[in-house]
């Protein structure tokens, strides 16, 4: 299996055992995939020496060397980088979840390294005085990611958090992000599986395989992957799964909103799910275990499940999209808004109405399509 990839210089290269797909933001991803070996993502630009080094390491099964941690640049007092480094030491940042901290730091570091055109010429934004930042400068930072609306809005949110902390600590007096609007991104986010794609996955991964068990756990419980990796026999009671959602349960993040109570879920175990559970090899505490017999971390499970999607020729599908697919199928089967809220743990009507409205439009169109056919004219000579 080979892949022809085009470099930035429009040079095509052909190498065996490569796969390519696109994430929900339109970014290209390239993997080395060979039967019997773990799939490895290649990050460098195709055609470069770095790419070939990654390719050979993946081919030979050599673990990729971890890059040295970058040295923390000494920030000029009063600069944007200085302000952001202060934010890293604050409770606003330290109470975020580990994965959120990593993502937030990446966004803020990219802003610091981005270049602003000034009267003194091009300068890294991190070196500019934060007190001189205005809304027009924030819009420039946002608009550098016009092609990636989610990333653009992530920049706005991250900067807003920095200035919210700075104002509370009396370091800044104004928040330049106030009044700067978010971009309208593509509707839908992660790809929603179709019924045909579910059947395609099932054909590739029959009942009894771990992949089919994972699909059923996600689809028939409506659980996020952070909950799916925890579900197991200890949560079963009276024919249902009783569990508390992980999302937000242990959050300590500082927010102006009142923190909601942890969401407790009771999901009946469908006969179809029970059949798959009984035919599958499960762990003692959790249904889905790794090759070492241990529970997955959500991120590792997501990567493993995507590998199974690739095996089923569904590289655009993911664990995230199955939750949406279940909601779409339930709505098309005439589930009410409140029934969807109960199944998926939603607290507002907005998310549920999105699926019921789409399903109702489909059903109404099917019932009304015959009306677009002109009626026969019975008058002679018409």
C-alpha angles and dihedrals in degrees: 000000000000137000130211108215128184120224125215087263090057092249113143121218129188120208129163125246097024127137128190132196140156128242124224091271093056095255117147117238124192125197137185108228124177127166111266094016134095115259111252125199117227113212105181123091112270113255095032126111089243090056092051091048089053091045094052092046091052091045093050094042092243114153111245112251112246113241116246114263109260116247114252107251114234105247125220111243110258094020124124090249090052090053092048092049088054089052090054088061094049131097087243089069102028094056092057118101117267095252091046090051091052093049093044093049091050092052094048094046090052089053091050091051095045117104126245123197108231137168086264092053131257112346133173108256091228089067095053122096109266091211090066094055113116136181091268090058091050090051089053090052090048095046093055084076098045091131090054107048094179091054091046091052090045088059091053093049094047094049090045090056091050093052093042088058093042093053092047090051090047092242094117130030101199137041108218092194092067110111095013106126126225120242121252106246132197111295118244105031110206116036112268112226117239122222088250091055091051089053090047091054091047091051091055095042111038127198110289096043123107090235092058090047090053092049091050093047092054097040101041097043101036087224124156114241089255088063097035091064090055100046116109147132094297089067094054116105130156093347096310141089114245114194144138118239116250094214109100094350095116100022116141095175115140110245139159091228122088108258111246122230116261109274115247115204132198111190120179112230105242118222089243091055092045091054091053093045092052092049095048134081105242135179125257094252105015131035097226117050133174125246087272091056093250129122116267125245108237094248093048091047091051091052093046092048092049088055088057089050090053089051088056091050091252103117092153093059127089144172090263093061095055093068089054091045092055091051091049093049092047091050091049087052086058100259110168125238092255092048090054090048089054094048097047101032095242116161099197133053094234099084095041093047090056091065098038092048091052092046092048091051091052093049093045091050091051091050094045105039092094088063092071090066110095114243117248112264106231099188114106114246093018 
